[in-house]
Amino acid sequence: MAVSAIDEAFRNAVAVGADPDQIALLDNFCWGNPTLEDRLGSLVRACQGCYDGALAYNAPFISGKDSLYNEYNGQPIPGTLLISAIGIVPDIHHVCTSDLKAAGNRLYLIGETAPELGGSLLFDILGIDSGDPPRMPGEPLARYTALHQAIQAGRVQSCHDLSEGGLALALAEMCIGGRLGAEVEIGDWGLESGDGGPVATLFSESNGRLLVEVRPEDAPALEKLFVGLPLTKIGAVSAEVRLVVKSEGKRVIDVDVEQMLGAWKGQAVDS
């Protein structure tokens, strides 16, 4: 939990234009009675995760707040850790939003996808209490630095981190934001390890991942920045206002953006 919270806070800041070399962190622990061994043990492990994350991301914890002894009828609340990231955007004219900008632009996935569905939104909806949780990505700063350089150079039209809901939800939110469609192929890149199929590929919540939209003429420069780093072209923005995801040539998602918008607003949507 600690590592995932740090990575999500970090990549959210970088996604909008913050310099990964100038990010600081704050923690907020809400926990049970630390004089009891099980509560204290999980709290210590969360603190160790914060320590590991601070070193991996080269980001100091500058402040925070701890709320302990949160118990009711002898039972603790679920241990919860909130991480906030504060960063510096060097040039306000070089920032990013997450909405898709123009049909024909290319979509790239930054980072590796593993079958890490433990604690995911999908498993929560399905009532599944198992699975491997997301782990710390390998060398996260290198990919975030490359992304920051691309944003500062004006190469990135939109950027969205992959977190709750994984790739599928990030694609949906980018389409809804821009009122544009997207066509994506997942069958030719799949998972970093294991099988899992398209469900794991679409809904895994592996850390260290972002979606970026770039103009065709900026694609070579982006790929050059990411030489040796995990970057995969997965599709393109489409003028047809539908989200289409194919796996090995077969459509696994085909939905109108207006339908997704209605679902987001809580309206009844035809299946």
C-alpha positions in Angstrom: 0.0 0.0 0.0 2.8 2.4 0.9 4.7 1.9 -2.3 1.5 2.1 -4.5 0.4 5.3 -2.8 3.8 6.9 -3.3 4.0 5.9 -6.9 0.5 7.1 -7.7 1.0 10.4 -6.1 4.4 10.8 -7.9 3.1 9.9 -11.3 0.0 12.1 -11.0 2.3 15.0 -10.4 4.6 14.1 -13.3 1.7 13.6 -15.6 0.6 17.2 -15.4 4.2 18.6 -15.8 5.9 18.5 -12.5 9.7 17.9 -12.5 10.4 14.4 -10.9 13.7 15.8 -9.5 11.7 18.4 -7.5 9.0 16.5 -5.8 8.4 16.2 -2.0 6.0 13.9 -0.1 3.7 14.2 2.8 2.2 11.2 4.7 -1.1 10.8 6.6 -1.5 7.6 8.6 -4.9 6.6 10.0 -4.4 3.4 12.1 -5.6 1.4 15.0 -4.2 1.0 18.5 -0.4 0.8 18.1 0.1 -0.8 21.5 -1.4 -4.0 20.1 1.0 -6.2 18.2 -1.0 -6.7 14.9 -1.7 -3.0 14.6 1.8 -2.1 15.3 3.3 -4.7 13.0 1.3 -3.4 10.0 2.1 0.2 10.9 5.8 -0.6 11.0 5.6 -2.3 7.6 3.9 0.7 6.1 6.6 2.9 7.5 9.2 0.7 5.9 7.4 1.0 2.6 7.5 4.7 2.9 11.2 4.6 3.6 11.8 2.3 0.5 9.7 4.6 -1.7 11.4 7.8 -0.6 14.8 6.2 -1.5 13.5 4.8 -4.9 11.9 8.1 -6.0 14.6 10.3 -4.4 11.8 12.3 -2.7 11.9 13.5 0.9 9.0 13.3 3.3 8.8 16.9 4.5 5.7 16.6 6.8 2.7 14.5 7.6 0.1 13.7 10.3 -0.6 10.5 12.1 -4.1 9.6 13.6 -3.8 6.5 15.8 -6.1 4.6 18.2 -8.9 4.5 15.7 -10.9 1.6 17.2 -14.6 0.8 17.6 -15.8 -2.0 19.9 -12.3 -3.4 20.0 -11.9 -3.5 16.2 -9.5 -1.3 14.3 -10.3 0.7 11.2 -8.5 -0.6 8.1 -5.1 0.9 8.2 -5.0 3.7 5.7 -2.1 5.7 4.3 -2.6 8.9 2.3 0.4 10.2 0.4 0.5 13.7 -1.1 3.1 14.8 -3.7 4.2 18.4 -4.1 6.2 19.4 -7.1 7.5 22.2 -9.2 6.3 22.8 -12.8 9.2 24.7 -14.5 7.1 26.3 -17.2 3.4 26.8 -16.9 3.1 26.8 -20.7 4.2 23.2 -20.7 1.6 21.3 -18.7 -0.6 18.4 -19.6 -4.2 17.5 -19.2 -5.7 14.0 -19.6 -8.4 14.6 -22.3 -7.7 13.3 -25.8 -7.0 16.1 -28.2 -7.2 15.0 -31.9 -8.1 12.1 -34.1 -5.1 10.4 -35.6 -2.8 11.0 -32.7 -0.9 8.0 -31.4 -1.3 6.4 -28.0 1.6 4.9 -26.0 1.7 3.0 -22.8 4.6 3.8 -20.5 5.6 1.0 -18.1 5.2 -2.8 -17.7 1.9 -4.6 -17.0 1.8 -7.6 -14.8 -1.2 -9.7 -13.6 -1.4 -7.6 -10.3 -5.1 -7.6 -9.4 -4.9 -8.0 -5.7 -6.7 -5.0 -4.1 -7.8 -3.8 -7.5 -11.1 -2.0 -8.3 -12.1 -5.0 -10.5 -11.6 -7.5 -7.6 -13.4 -5.2 -5.2 -16.4 -5.1 -7.5 -16.3 -8.8 -8.0 -15.8 -9.5 -4.3 -12.5 -11.3 -4.7 -10.2 -11.0 -1.8 -7.0 -12.5 -3.2 -4.4 -12.0 -6.0 -1.0 -10.4 -6.2 -0.9 -6.7 -5.3 1.1 -4.2 -7.3 4.8 -4.0 -6.6 7.3 -1.2 -6.9 8.2 -0.7 -10.6 11.8 -1.1 -11.7 13.8 2.2 -11.9 10.7 4.4 -11.9 12.6 7.7 -11.9 14.1 7.0 -15.3 10.7 6.7 -17.0 9.3 9.7 -15.2 12.3 11.8 -16.2 11.9 10.8 -19.8 8.2 11.7 -19.7 8.9 15.1 -18.1 11.4 15.9 -20.8 8.8 15.0 -23.5 6.2 17.2 -21.8 8.6 20.1 -21.5 9.5 19.7 -25.2 5.8 20.0 -26.1 5.8 16.4 -27.5 2.9 15.1 -25.3 -0.7 16.2 -26.1 -2.4 14.4 -23.2 -1.3 12.2 -20.3 -3.2 10.0 -17.9 -1.8 7.8 -15.1 -3.0 4.2 -14.8 -4.3 3.5 -11.3 -7.8 2.5 -10.1 -9.3 0.4 -12.9 -6.1 0.1 -14.8 -5.8 0.6 -18.6 -9.5 0.2 -19.3 -10.6 3.0 -17.0 -7.8 5.3 -18.1 -8.7 4.9 -21.7 -12.4 5.5 -20.9 -11.6 8.7 -18.9 -9.4 10.1 -21.7 -12.2 9.4 -24.3 -14.8 11.0 -22.1 -12.7 14.1 -21.4 -12.0 14.7 -25.0 -15.3 13.4 -26.4 -13.2 11.4 -28.9 -12.8 7.7 -29.5 -9.8 5.4 -29.4 -8.8 2.1 -31.0 -6.4 0.0 -29.1 -4.8 -3.4 -29.7 -3.6 -5.4 -26.7 -3.0 -8.8 -28.2 0.4 -8.1 -29.5 2.1 -6.9 -26.3 0.1 -8.6 -23.4 1.5 -9.0 -20.0 5.0 -8.8 -18.6 4.6 -12.1 -16.9 2.0 -14.8 -16.5 -1.1 -15.3 -18.6 -4.1 -13.5 -17.2 -5.6 -12.8 -20.6 -7.2 -9.6 -21.7 -9.0 -9.1 -18.4 -5.7 -8.9 -16.5 -4.2 -6.7 -19.2 -7.1 -4.3 -19.1 -7.7 -4.1 -15.3 -4.3 -4.8 -13.7 -3.2 -1.9 -11.5 0.6 -2.3 -11.9 2.5 0.7 -10.7 4.7 3.0 -12.9 2.3 3.2 -15.9 0.9 6.1 -17.8 -0.9 6.6 -21.2 0.3 9.4 -23.4 -1.1 10.9 -26.6 1.4 12.3 -29.2 1.1 13.7 -32.7 2.4 11.3 -35.4 5.3 13.8 -36.1 6.3 13.7 -32.4 6.3 9.9 -32.1 10.0 9.4 -33.2 11.2 11.9 -30.7 9.2 10.3 -27.9 10.5 6.8 -28.8 14.1 8.2 -28.8 13.6 9.6 -25.3 12.4 6.2 -24.1 15.2 4.0 -25.6 15.8 1.3 -23.0 12.7 2.1 -21.1 9.3 0.5 -21.2 7.2 2.2 -23.9 4.7 0.5 -26.2 2.5 1.9 -29.0 -1.0 0.5 -28.3 -3.2 2.4 -30.7 -4.5 5.8 -31.8 -7.2 8.4 -31.2 -10.1 7.9 -33.6 -12.7 10.3 -35.1 -15.4 7.7 -34.5 -16.6 8.4 -30.9 -16.2 4.9 -29.6 -13.7 3.1 -27.4 -12.6 -0.1 -29.2 -10.1 -2.5 -27.7 -9.0 -5.6 -29.6 -7.2 -8.6 -28.3 -5.6 -10.8 -31.1 -7.9 -9.2 -33.6 -11.1 -9.8 -31.6 -13.0 -6.9 -30.0 -13.2 -7.3 -26.3 -14.5 -3.7 -25.7 -16.6 -1.7 -28.1 -18.6 1.0 -26.5 -19.9 4.5 -27.5 -18.3 7.3 -25.6 -21.7 8.8 -24.8 -22.7 5.6 -23.2 -19.6 5.7 -21.0 -20.4 9.3 -20.1 -23.9 8.3 -19.1 -22.5 5.5 -16.9 -20.1 8.0 -15.3 -23.0 10.3 -14.5 -24.9 7.5 -12.9 -27.5 7.2 -15.7 -29.0 3.9 -16.8 -27.1 2.5 -19.8 -28.1 -0.2 -22.1 -25.6 -3.1 -22.0 
